[in-house]
Amino acid sequence: MLSKNLLLFVAVVSIIVTVIFSFIGNFNYHKAAHTYQTIEQQGIRTSAYSTKTRCNKGRGLSATRLYRYVVNQKQYFIDTVPEDPSLDICDKQSLGDSITIYYLPSNPNTKLSKTQLQQGVSSQISYYFLSIIFSIVFLAYWIGTKYSSYKECQKTRLIEK
């Protein structure tokens, strides 16, 4: 009987966790979609110039460049890939290349590169897929800790006998 109750409990917890992560994913999707739509409608176009390379070799992150742009004598930065696909991102000799970016006049820190704007928002399915992956990882960790504490309990009972 204990195993049925435990299984029901795990099922309920997994559903709750999946629903919570799905709501978070849905919120993030709509927030990103709103940002894209607002920049498409109100965005101001400007140029940004590369100041630094971020190669991250061997760390699993994709290589990018840090681009600087100025709005009202204040500097802002965007971390993205160059518009020219033939450009070697990690080549420091080619620093100073420019990209086109779009920013909101009310908040210049809200920006998208031309490439990001053309690619558009990731599909809503990808946000839900990510939320399911996060819930599976959470449940695997949670079940793993419960199982290890159960094993410790069993060892203690055997020692006491």
Stockholm file with secondary structure:
# STOCKHOLM 1.0

chainA/1-161         MLSKNLLLFVAVVSIIVTVIFSFIGNFNYHKAAHTYQTIEQQGIRTSAYSTKTRCNKGRGLSATRLYRYVVNQKQYFIDTVPEDPSLDICDKQSLGDSITIYYLPSNPNTKLSKTQLQQGVSSQISYYFLSIIFSIVFLAYWIGTKYSSYKECQKTRLIEK
#=GR chainA/1-161 SS CHHHHHHHHHHHHHHHHHHHHHHHHHHHHHHHHHHHHHHHHHCEEEEEEEEEEECCTTTTCCCEEEEEEEETTEEEEEEECCSCTTSCTTCGGGTTCEEEEEECSSCTTSEEEHHHHHHCCCCHHHHHHHHHHHHHHHHHHHHHHHHHHHHHHHHHHHHHC
#=GC SS_cons         CHHHHHHHHHHHHHHHHHHHHHHHHHHHHHHHHHHHHHHHHHCEEEEEEEEEEECCTTTTCCCEEEEEEEETTEEEEEEECCSCTTSCTTCGGGTTCEEEEEECSSCTTSEEEHHHHHHCCCCHHHHHHHHHHHHHHHHHHHHHHHHHHHHHHHHHHHHHC
//
